[in-house]
Amino acid sequence: MEADCLPRSIEFSDAALPKITLQEAVEGSDVVRVDISLPTDASCKQTRRPIILDIILLAFCFCLGMGALFASISIVSLVVAERVNPALALVPPGLQKVVSTLVAFPGARYRTKKGFAVVALVSCIGYAMSAAAVALIEDKLFSFGVICLGYCASGMSDPFVQFLRFSAADISPAAFKPKAIAYVIAGGSLAALAGPELANLLVDAVPGHRFAGAFLGIAMLLLLQACIVLSVDFSPAASSKPAVNLTDEDTQKAAVTAAASPAVAAAAAAAAAPAKTDSLASIVCQPHFILVASTSAIMQMTMISPMQICPLAMEQAGFQLWHSVRVIQVHILGMYIPSFFTGHLIAMFGKYRMMLSGVLVNLIAASCLLLDVSSFWGYFCCLTMIGVGWNWGYVSASSLLTDATDAYTDASKAKAKGFNDFCVQLLSAIGTMGTGVAVASLGWASLIAINAALLAVQLLIVIILPPCEKRLLQARNLPA
């Protein structure tokens, strides 16, 4: 390759990186002059506010979003059963899950401040429609239709509430990402207690229109979430690399002369070209993505299916309502309370080991529940451990996905995270809508056996897939 084939001028410039210029090659020579301008102290200073403040705001937004979801779940079946027909009680939450599934993948492209706020406001309007259906519409079928429409609108909220954990990771330094995800999810612990209690307090707030006040309270939670999310700084953290301290102006610009080859020219041109966006197929077929997406989705499905049907199963086993209420409470607390410590455990033992532990804990808990379905303490302890295992597996898988997509373009990140949460929402919808059919046709024990089998298969995937991926990368002479 002739020297004049080299690019005349290519500049690489970033506020946090050295400025590099490849100047025109000297005619008749194989020499390229590379100018490197190092940043000064002023350019290396961190200008954003402390990240922990934005993590706290995101955690509070997560709390408000999940609180609205828990509150709505606690009353909608009662509303429909009382006003329309008990057989239609799960139709609105089922439609809500369907919309959440459809929104999850395309919605990942709008994980911005405005995107979060708009979705919260749309969901707020959806719950306000449900309040109006209860308070203002006398016709039962028309009222039911408006409630269903309102729940479809509110279904947009759930995937965006889950996206908050990725946004927390995106603005955090690499070492703090697992803790950021865990802290945001920890906001669900308050939501688990406050959401249903808020619905209970406001159920008769509008005289003569039972449940209308509860729906209005839920709408206010999402309105508050929209206001708070607008105050979050979504800019990423500054580089954690130490700043360059130079005082002599002459030393801030160094000239480096090196022998140029066709490979150097090709590398320079490739680096100057815009980053290529990966196709969805190329992303989802990667072993690493299959590992984290399948773990997140299976953990979600095997967590939500016993939670949804547990009250009915316990009633059929002869327990009273307060028994199932206590079991569901500790189950939800088991899902979110460990988030205060999961980030530290990940730092100590690693993301992969914690994900493996989460799947194993849930498999053991499901197996124990299968062995004893007549003891209150069996339900109490096993459902609690299923919540803890879900937390470990879900947080660790989310952290691994964030690490794997750090080098992606923004468009590729949106595809990876969006499809991951699409899988989570899809299996969550299957777990929600299919549980009743499974228990009615096969029984509670069969449902738990199916969950245990799914967890056993997932455990094998978590154990077998990483070594296979490592050997594949070694065969391609790539770093593992």
BABA-244641 format. One line per field, with one value per residue (C-alpha): residue number from 1; residue in three letters; y negated, x, z negated. Coordinates in Angstrom, 2 decimals. Example, Ala and Ser with C-alpha at 12.3 -4.5 7.8 and 13.67 -1.06 7.14 Angstrom:
# residues 2
nutor	1, 2
pado	ALA, SER
Y	4.50, 1.06
X	12.30, 13.67
Z	-7.80, -7.14
This chain:
# residues 480
nutor	1, 2, 3, 4, 5, 6, 7, 8, 9, 10, 11, 12, 13, 14, 15, 16, 17, 18, 19, 20, 21, 22, 23, 24, 25, 26, 27, 28, 29, 30, 31, 32, 33, 34, 35, 36, 37, 38, 39, 40, 41, 42, 43, 44, 45, 46, 47, 48, 49, 50, 51, 52, 53, 54, 55, 56, 57, 58, 59, 60, 61, 62, 63, 64, 65, 66, 67, 68, 69, 70, 71, 72, 73, 74, 75, 76, 77, 78, 79, 80, 81, 82, 83, 84, 85, 86, 87, 88, 89, 90, 91, 92, 93, 94, 95, 96, 97, 98, 99, 100, 101, 102, 103, 104, 105, 106, 107, 108, 109, 110, 111, 112, 113, 114, 115, 116, 117, 118, 119, 120, 121, 122, 123, 124, 125, 126, 127, 128, 129, 130, 131, 132, 133, 134, 135, 136, 137, 138, 139, 140, 141, 142, 143, 144, 145, 146, 147, 148, 149, 150, 151, 152, 153, 154, 155, 156, 157, 158, 159, 160, 161, 162, 163, 164, 165, 166, 167, 168, 169, 170, 171, 172, 173, 174, 175, 176, 177, 178, 179, 180, 181, 182, 183, 184, 185, 186, 187, 188, 189, 190, 191, 192, 193, 194, 195, 196, 197, 198, 199, 200, 201, 202, 203, 204, 205, 206, 207, 208, 209, 210, 211, 212, 213, 214, 215, 216, 217, 218, 219, 220, 221, 222, 223, 224, 225, 226, 227, 228, 229, 230, 231, 232, 233, 234, 235, 236, 237, 238, 239, 240, 241, 242, 243, 244, 245, 246, 247, 248, 249, 250, 251, 252, 253, 254, 255, 256, 257, 258, 259, 260, 261, 262, 263, 264, 265, 266, 267, 268, 269, 270, 271, 272, 273, 274, 275, 276, 277, 278, 279, 280, 281, 282, 283, 284, 285, 286, 287, 288, 289, 290, 291, 292, 293, 294, 295, 296, 297, 298, 299, 300, 301, 302, 303, 304, 305, 306, 307, 308, 309, 310, 311, 312, 313, 314, 315, 316, 317, 318, 319, 320, 321, 322, 323, 324, 325, 326, 327, 328, 329, 330, 331, 332, 333, 334, 335, 336, 337, 338, 339, 340, 341, 342, 343, 344, 345, 346, 347, 348, 349, 350, 351, 352, 353, 354, 355, 356, 357, 358, 359, 360, 361, 362, 363, 364, 365, 366, 367, 368, 369, 370, 371, 372, 373, 374, 375, 376, 377, 378, 379, 380, 381, 382, 383, 384, 385, 386, 387, 388, 389, 390, 391, 392, 393, 394, 395, 396, 397, 398, 399, 400, 401, 402, 403, 404, 405, 406, 407, 408, 409, 410, 411, 412, 413, 414, 415, 416, 417, 418, 419, 420, 421, 422, 423, 424, 425, 426, 427, 428, 429, 430, 431, 432, 433, 434, 435, 436, 437, 438, 439, 440, 441, 442, 443, 444, 445, 446, 447, 448, 449, 450, 451, 452, 453, 454, 455, 456, 457, 458, 459, 460, 461, 462, 463, 464, 465, 466, 467, 468, 469, 470, 471, 472, 473, 474, 475, 476, 477, 478, 479, 480
pado	MET, GLU, ALA, ASP, CYS, LEU, PRO, ARG, SER, ILE, GLU, PHE, SER, ASP, ALA, ALA, LEU, PRO, LYS, ILE, THR, LEU, GLN, GLU, ALA, VAL, GLU, GLY, SER, ASP, VAL, VAL, ARG, VAL, ASP, ILE, SER, LEU, PRO, THR, ASP, ALA, SER, CYS, LYS, GLN, THR, ARG, ARG, PRO, ILE, ILE, LEU, ASP, ILE, ILE, LEU, LEU, ALA, PHE, CYS, PHE, CYS, LEU, GLY, MET, GLY, ALA, LEU, PHE, ALA, SER, ILE, SER, ILE, VAL, SER, LEU, VAL, VAL, ALA, GLU, ARG, VAL, ASN, PRO, ALA, LEU, ALA, LEU, VAL, PRO, PRO, GLY, LEU, GLN, LYS, VAL, VAL, SER, THR, LEU, VAL, ALA, PHE, PRO, GLY, ALA, ARG, TYR, ARG, THR, LYS, LYS, GLY, PHE, ALA, VAL, VAL, ALA, LEU, VAL, SER, CYS, ILE, GLY, TYR, ALA, MET, SER, ALA, ALA, ALA, VAL, ALA, LEU, ILE, GLU, ASP, LYS, LEU, PHE, SER, PHE, GLY, VAL, ILE, CYS, LEU, GLY, TYR, CYS, ALA, SER, GLY, MET, SER, ASP, PRO, PHE, VAL, GLN, PHE, LEU, ARG, PHE, SER, ALA, ALA, ASP, ILE, SER, PRO, ALA, ALA, PHE, LYS, PRO, LYS, ALA, ILE, ALA, TYR, VAL, ILE, ALA, GLY, GLY, SER, LEU, ALA, ALA, LEU, ALA, GLY, PRO, GLU, LEU, ALA, ASN, LEU, LEU, VAL, ASP, ALA, VAL, PRO, GLY, HIS, ARG, PHE, ALA, GLY, ALA, PHE, LEU, GLY, ILE, ALA, MET, LEU, LEU, LEU, LEU, GLN, ALA, CYS, ILE, VAL, LEU, SER, VAL, ASP, PHE, SER, PRO, ALA, ALA, SER, SER, LYS, PRO, ALA, VAL, ASN, LEU, THR, ASP, GLU, ASP, THR, GLN, LYS, ALA, ALA, VAL, THR, ALA, ALA, ALA, SER, PRO, ALA, VAL, ALA, ALA, ALA, ALA, ALA, ALA, ALA, ALA, ALA, PRO, ALA, LYS, THR, ASP, SER, LEU, ALA, SER, ILE, VAL, CYS, GLN, PRO, HIS, PHE, ILE, LEU, VAL, ALA, SER, THR, SER, ALA, ILE, MET, GLN, MET, THR, MET, ILE, SER, PRO, MET, GLN, ILE, CYS, PRO, LEU, ALA, MET, GLU, GLN, ALA, GLY, PHE, GLN, LEU, TRP, HIS, SER, VAL, ARG, VAL, ILE, GLN, VAL, HIS, ILE, LEU, GLY, MET, TYR, ILE, PRO, SER, PHE, PHE, THR, GLY, HIS, LEU, ILE, ALA, MET, PHE, GLY, LYS, TYR, ARG, MET, MET, LEU, SER, GLY, VAL, LEU, VAL, ASN, LEU, ILE, ALA, ALA, SER, CYS, LEU, LEU, LEU, ASP, VAL, SER, SER, PHE, TRP, GLY, TYR, PHE, CYS, CYS, LEU, THR, MET, ILE, GLY, VAL, GLY, TRP, ASN, TRP, GLY, TYR, VAL, SER, ALA, SER, SER, LEU, LEU, THR, ASP, ALA, THR, ASP, ALA, TYR, THR, ASP, ALA, SER, LYS, ALA, LYS, ALA, LYS, GLY, PHE, ASN, ASP, PHE, CYS, VAL, GLN, LEU, LEU, SER, ALA, ILE, GLY, THR, MET, GLY, THR, GLY, VAL, ALA, VAL, ALA, SER, LEU, GLY, TRP, ALA, SER, LEU, ILE, ALA, ILE, ASN, ALA, ALA, LEU, LEU, ALA, VAL, GLN, LEU, LEU, ILE, VAL, ILE, ILE, LEU, PRO, PRO, CYS, GLU, LYS, ARG, LEU, LEU, GLN, ALA, ARG, ASN, LEU, PRO, ALA
Y	0.00, -3.43, -6.07, -8.41, -5.78, -6.63, -8.99, -12.64, -13.46, -11.37, -12.81, -10.94, -13.32, -12.74, -14.94, -12.22, -10.80, -12.06, -13.76, -11.79, -13.06, -10.98, -13.53, -13.18, -10.75, -12.16, -11.49, -8.60, -7.52, -4.84, -7.16, -8.50, -11.25, -10.82, -13.81, -13.01, -15.84, -14.81, -16.31, -18.89, -18.80, -20.99, -18.52, -15.59, -17.13, -15.52, -17.92, -15.84, -15.66, -12.60, -9.50, -8.14, -10.96, -9.86, -6.20, -7.13, -9.02, -6.05, -3.70, -5.95, -5.94, -2.14, -2.12, -4.32, -2.28, 1.08, -0.34, -1.32, 2.17, 3.98, 1.72, 2.23, 6.01, 6.03, 4.43, 5.07, 8.65, 7.46, 4.60, 6.84, 9.62, 7.17, 5.09, 7.57, 11.26, 13.18, 15.22, 12.04, 10.98, 11.69, 10.18, 6.60, 7.71, 10.23, 7.47, 5.36, 8.09, 8.51, 4.79, 4.91, 7.76, 5.90, 2.67, 4.16, 4.60, 1.41, -0.62, -0.03, -2.65, -5.32, -4.86, -8.62, -11.18, -12.18, -8.57, -7.56, -10.63, -10.20, -6.52, -7.32, -9.99, -7.62, -5.00, -7.68, -8.47, -4.75, -4.39, -7.67, -6.09, -3.11, -5.49, -7.22, -3.86, -2.99, -6.41, -7.75, -4.86, -2.94, -0.39, 2.62, 3.91, 0.42, -0.18, 3.13, 2.15, -1.19, 0.56, 2.95, 0.02, -1.77, 1.30, 1.61, -1.96, -1.29, 1.83, -0.44, -1.30, 2.08, 2.56, -1.03, -0.57, 2.45, 0.40, -1.85, 0.75, 0.54, -3.26, -3.13, -0.88, -3.10, -6.17, -4.28, -3.39, 0.22, 1.32, -0.17, 1.19, 4.32, 2.27, -0.38, 2.28, 3.85, 0.52, -0.38, 3.00, 2.57, -0.17, 2.62, 3.59, 0.39, 0.75, 4.25, 2.87, -0.61, 0.21, 2.55, 0.49, -2.66, -0.87, 0.34, -3.15, -4.84, -2.16, -4.15, -7.63, -8.62, -8.32, -6.01, -4.81, -2.00, -1.55, -4.88, -6.53, -3.67, -4.05, -7.81, -7.18, -4.82, -7.48, -10.02, -7.64, -7.59, -11.35, -11.76, -9.29, -11.37, -14.50, -12.82, -11.13, -14.54, -15.58, -12.60, -13.26, -10.47, -11.49, -8.72, -8.92, -10.40, -8.01, -6.40, -6.63, -9.02, -12.45, -13.50, -16.17, -18.12, -21.68, -22.16, -23.09, -21.48, -18.10, -18.17, -17.56, -14.71, -13.76, -10.05, -8.74, -5.09, -2.90, -2.70, 0.42, 1.24, 2.75, -0.57, -2.48, 0.04, -0.07, -3.87, -3.97, -1.34, -3.27, -6.44, -4.73, -4.92, -2.03, 0.76, 1.66, 5.39, 7.14, 8.54, 12.09, 11.71, 10.41, 12.99, 15.94, 15.16, 17.74, 14.98, 13.38, 16.72, 17.36, 14.08, 13.74, 17.31, 16.96, 13.69, 15.04, 18.44, 16.87, 14.43, 17.11, 19.57, 16.76, 15.23, 18.41, 19.76, 16.23, 15.75, 19.03, 19.48, 17.93, 20.29, 23.32, 22.50, 21.98, 25.39, 26.85, 25.50, 22.33, 18.99, 15.76, 14.24, 17.26, 16.60, 12.83, 13.42, 15.83, 13.36, 10.54, 12.44, 13.66, 10.08, 8.95, 11.85, 10.53, 7.01, 6.81, 8.78, 6.03, 4.01, 6.74, 8.44, 5.86, 6.52, 10.29, 9.93, 7.92, 10.71, 13.84, 12.64, 12.26, 15.77, 17.51, 15.41, 16.15, 19.86, 19.65, 17.96, 20.71, 23.40, 21.81, 21.64, 25.24, 26.41, 24.29, 25.60, 29.18, 28.71, 27.12, 30.09, 32.47, 30.68, 28.84, 29.15, 27.07, 23.30, 23.03, 24.98, 22.34, 19.54, 20.63, 21.93, 18.86, 16.63, 18.51, 18.35, 14.57, 14.48, 16.77, 14.62, 11.54, 13.14, 14.56, 11.49, 8.89, 10.96, 11.66, 7.95, 7.05, 9.61, 8.25, 4.70, 5.80, 7.66, 4.64, 1.97, 2.06, 1.98, -1.04, -2.69, -1.04, 2.40, 1.85, 1.01, 4.19, 6.43, 4.99, 4.62, 8.23, 9.43, 7.68, 8.85, 12.43, 11.58, 9.99, 12.80, 15.57, 13.42, 13.13, 16.89, 17.44, 15.05, 16.22, 19.90, 20.63, 20.79, 23.16, 25.36, 25.65, 26.23, 29.02, 30.52, 29.35, 27.30, 30.07, 30.43, 26.68, 26.78, 29.88, 28.03, 25.08, 27.40, 29.04, 25.65, 24.57, 27.84, 27.27, 23.67, 24.83, 27.11, 24.19, 21.96, 24.70, 25.92, 22.83, 20.65, 23.37, 24.10, 20.39, 20.20, 23.15, 21.66, 18.35, 20.13, 22.09, 18.77, 17.38, 14.72, 13.63, 15.34
X	0.00, 1.31, 1.88, -0.63, -3.33, -3.24, -5.96, -4.97, -6.43, -8.32, -9.14, -10.29, -11.64, -13.44, -13.71, -12.29, -9.68, -6.51, -6.95, -5.21, -4.56, -3.10, -1.52, -0.86, 1.93, 5.15, 5.28, 7.55, 7.84, 6.26, 6.01, 2.87, 3.01, 0.63, -0.09, -1.40, -2.84, -3.43, -6.33, -5.69, -6.92, -9.89, -11.14, -10.84, -12.89, -16.20, -19.03, -22.13, -23.62, -22.99, -24.38, -25.88, -28.46, -29.75, -29.69, -31.90, -34.30, -34.45, -35.08, -37.94, -39.36, -39.14, -40.94, -43.75, -44.16, -44.18, -46.41, -48.96, -48.76, -49.17, -52.06, -53.86, -53.45, -54.88, -58.20, -58.95, -60.20, -62.52, -63.84, -64.62, -66.08, -68.35, -69.50, -69.46, -68.66, -66.11, -65.18, -63.80, -61.75, -58.33, -59.11, -57.87, -54.53, -54.13, -54.53, -52.13, -49.48, -50.05, -49.45, -46.35, -45.00, -45.64, -44.09, -40.94, -38.83, -39.63, -39.80, -36.12, -35.21, -36.99, -35.20, -34.76, -35.98, -38.87, -39.66, -40.00, -42.12, -44.49, -45.11, -45.79, -48.31, -50.05, -50.34, -51.61, -54.37, -55.15, -55.81, -57.79, -59.99, -60.55, -61.58, -64.00, -65.42, -66.17, -67.50, -69.27, -70.43, -73.52, -73.67, -71.68, -70.40, -69.43, -67.72, -65.84, -64.72, -63.34, -61.52, -59.94, -58.93, -57.45, -55.47, -54.16, -52.84, -51.35, -49.63, -47.04, -45.67, -44.34, -41.53, -40.38, -40.32, -38.07, -35.89, -34.98, -32.46, -30.61, -30.63, -29.08, -26.33, -25.77, -24.98, -22.74, -19.04, -18.30, -17.52, -20.76, -23.17, -24.31, -24.98, -26.84, -29.14, -29.68, -30.44, -33.06, -34.78, -34.67, -37.26, -39.75, -39.55, -41.35, -43.76, -44.71, -45.94, -47.17, -48.97, -51.69, -52.02, -52.65, -55.37, -56.93, -56.92, -58.47, -60.93, -63.88, -62.38, -65.03, -68.42, -70.84, -68.24, -66.19, -62.68, -62.74, -60.54, -58.05, -57.69, -57.19, -54.50, -52.70, -52.88, -51.30, -48.38, -47.58, -47.99, -45.46, -43.16, -43.28, -42.32, -39.42, -37.96, -37.67, -35.23, -32.89, -29.54, -29.17, -25.66, -23.09, -20.38, -17.02, -14.18, -12.73, -9.24, -6.88, -6.54, -3.35, -1.51, 0.77, 1.91, 4.44, 2.60, 5.24, 4.68, 0.93, 1.48, 3.75, 4.76, 5.09, 6.62, 6.13, 6.55, 3.26, 1.99, -1.19, -2.53, -2.00, -3.85, -6.70, -6.99, -7.06, -9.76, -11.83, -11.56, -12.70, -15.72, -19.06, -19.80, -21.84, -25.16, -25.55, -28.66, -31.12, -30.40, -26.66, -27.28, -29.81, -27.83, -24.78, -24.31, -23.86, -27.19, -28.97, -27.63, -28.76, -32.07, -33.17, -32.20, -34.13, -37.21, -37.33, -36.73, -39.59, -42.01, -41.28, -41.57, -44.84, -46.83, -46.84, -47.40, -50.51, -52.20, -50.91, -54.01, -56.35, -54.13, -53.93, -57.71, -58.26, -55.82, -57.97, -56.09, -57.72, -57.25, -54.78, -52.51, -52.15, -51.81, -48.82, -47.24, -47.56, -46.16, -43.01, -42.66, -42.61, -40.30, -38.01, -37.95, -36.82, -35.23, -32.10, -31.38, -29.81, -27.14, -27.10, -24.73, -22.21, -22.58, -21.97, -18.81, -17.62, -18.57, -19.10, -22.16, -22.07, -21.87, -24.73, -26.89, -26.15, -27.01, -30.33, -31.43, -30.29, -32.13, -35.37, -35.02, -34.53, -37.46, -39.79, -38.77, -39.40, -42.79, -43.66, -42.90, -45.12, -48.27, -50.19, -48.02, -48.34, -44.63, -43.85, -45.63, -44.16, -40.50, -40.55, -42.26, -39.84, -36.84, -38.30, -38.39, -34.75, -33.59, -35.41, -33.59, -30.15, -30.77, -32.54, -30.07, -27.03, -28.41, -29.20, -25.64, -24.15, -26.29, -25.16, -21.51, -21.98, -23.56, -21.14, -19.22, -22.39, -23.73, -26.78, -29.01, -27.57, -27.92, -31.59, -32.09, -30.34, -32.01, -35.37, -35.44, -34.27, -37.18, -39.53, -38.65, -39.18, -42.57, -43.66, -42.95, -44.42, -47.64, -47.65, -47.10, -49.93, -52.54, -51.64, -51.36, -55.09, -55.63, -52.72, -53.94, -57.55, -56.62, -53.51, -53.49, -51.16, -48.58, -48.30, -47.67, -44.85, -43.41, -43.39, -41.61, -39.04, -38.39, -37.91, -35.49, -33.55, -33.13, -32.07, -29.54, -27.97, -27.85, -26.12, -23.58, -22.89, -23.15, -20.27, -17.56, -18.89, -18.73, -15.16, -14.02, -15.72, -13.90, -10.59, -11.15, -11.58, -8.45, -10.52, -10.21, -12.78
Z	0.00, 0.98, -1.69, -0.06, -0.68, -4.33, -5.60, -5.59, -8.98, -11.51, -14.92, -17.99, -20.59, -23.88, -26.94, -29.16, -26.73, -25.01, -21.67, -18.93, -15.41, -12.59, -10.27, -6.56, -5.77, -4.40, -0.68, 0.21, -3.40, -5.55, -8.55, -10.19, -12.79, -15.72, -17.97, -21.43, -23.52, -27.12, -29.08, -31.71, -35.30, -34.37, -31.73, -34.15, -36.92, -37.75, -37.06, -37.92, -41.42, -43.61, -41.93, -45.14, -45.12, -41.72, -42.80, -45.77, -43.47, -41.08, -44.02, -45.15, -41.61, -41.62, -44.99, -43.66, -40.47, -42.24, -44.99, -42.35, -40.83, -44.16, -45.17, -41.86, -42.05, -45.56, -44.56, -40.87, -41.32, -44.11, -41.95, -38.98, -41.12, -42.94, -39.96, -37.06, -37.42, -39.52, -36.45, -34.84, -37.88, -36.30, -32.88, -33.64, -35.22, -32.39, -29.80, -31.83, -31.58, -27.85, -27.28, -29.51, -27.39, -24.12, -25.40, -26.96, -23.82, -21.83, -25.05, -25.82, -23.21, -25.27, -28.61, -28.90, -31.38, -29.11, -28.28, -31.93, -32.72, -29.74, -30.52, -34.20, -33.15, -30.70, -33.44, -35.82, -33.31, -33.03, -36.76, -36.74, -34.04, -36.33, -39.13, -36.78, -35.69, -39.31, -40.36, -37.28, -35.08, -36.19, -33.37, -34.61, -31.27, -30.09, -33.43, -33.06, -29.56, -30.78, -33.62, -31.11, -28.90, -31.91, -32.88, -29.33, -29.59, -33.02, -31.64, -30.02, -33.45, -34.60, -32.03, -32.49, -36.26, -35.67, -33.29, -36.22, -37.42, -34.09, -34.21, -37.68, -36.32, -33.28, -35.41, -37.87, -37.74, -36.83, -40.39, -41.74, -39.08, -41.01, -44.15, -42.13, -40.66, -44.09, -45.77, -43.16, -43.49, -47.27, -46.79, -46.25, -49.93, -50.94, -48.02, -49.16, -52.48, -51.53, -48.24, -49.57, -52.76, -50.69, -48.74, -51.98, -53.51, -50.47, -49.43, -50.88, -50.47, -47.90, -49.66, -47.90, -45.38, -46.87, -45.37, -43.46, -46.09, -45.93, -42.14, -42.53, -45.16, -42.78, -40.04, -42.42, -43.06, -39.35, -39.04, -41.85, -40.10, -36.90, -38.83, -40.64, -37.57, -35.87, -38.59, -38.02, -36.32, -33.74, -32.64, -33.23, -35.85, -34.94, -34.22, -37.32, -35.90, -37.72, -36.24, -34.50, -36.47, -34.11, -34.51, -31.72, -28.56, -26.42, -28.07, -27.45, -23.76, -22.70, -19.16, -18.59, -15.37, -14.44, -11.38, -9.52, -7.81, -5.94, -9.18, -10.99, -8.30, -8.28, -12.07, -12.06, -9.41, -11.25, -14.51, -12.76, -11.23, -13.08, -15.42, -13.88, -15.48, -16.09, -14.81, -17.32, -16.11, -16.67, -20.21, -21.42, -20.00, -22.12, -24.94, -27.51, -26.60, -26.61, -30.11, -31.69, -29.81, -30.54, -34.20, -34.63, -32.85, -34.59, -38.01, -37.34, -36.17, -38.99, -41.54, -40.38, -39.69, -43.30, -44.64, -42.46, -43.39, -46.96, -48.66, -46.79, -47.48, -51.18, -51.36, -49.79, -52.33, -55.18, -56.10, -56.88, -54.93, -57.39, -56.90, -53.17, -53.76, -56.04, -53.56, -50.67, -52.82, -53.77, -50.19, -48.85, -51.64, -50.74, -47.19, -48.07, -51.55, -50.45, -47.91, -50.71, -50.94, -47.53, -46.04, -48.80, -48.38, -44.63, -45.38, -47.71, -45.74, -42.17, -39.93, -38.49, -41.88, -43.27, -40.21, -40.59, -44.30, -43.55, -41.14, -43.59, -46.54, -44.56, -43.41, -47.01, -48.25, -45.52, -46.28, -50.00, -49.29, -47.11, -49.97, -52.51, -51.41, -54.67, -57.05, -57.45, -58.23, -55.09, -53.00, -55.11, -54.87, -51.29, -49.81, -51.72, -50.33, -46.82, -47.21, -48.39, -45.58, -43.04, -44.34, -44.08, -40.62, -39.20, -40.48, -39.45, -35.97, -35.50, -36.54, -34.14, -31.29, -32.08, -31.99, -28.72, -26.99, -28.22, -24.91, -22.77, -20.95, -22.48, -19.88, -20.60, -24.35, -23.86, -21.82, -24.37, -27.46, -25.76, -24.56, -27.97, -29.67, -26.90, -27.88, -31.56, -30.92, -28.58, -31.08, -33.83, -31.81, -31.23, -34.94, -35.80, -33.29, -33.11, -36.82, -37.46, -34.54, -35.64, -39.23, -38.19, -35.78, -37.41, -41.03, -43.25, -43.63, -39.85, -39.47, -42.02, -40.32, -36.97, -38.60, -40.18, -36.80, -35.12, -37.85, -37.54, -33.79, -34.41, -37.00, -34.39, -31.93, -34.48, -35.26, -31.71, -29.48, -30.83, -30.38, -26.89, -26.02, -27.35, -25.24, -22.17, -22.66, -23.16, -19.96, -18.16, -19.84, -21.59, -25.23, -27.48
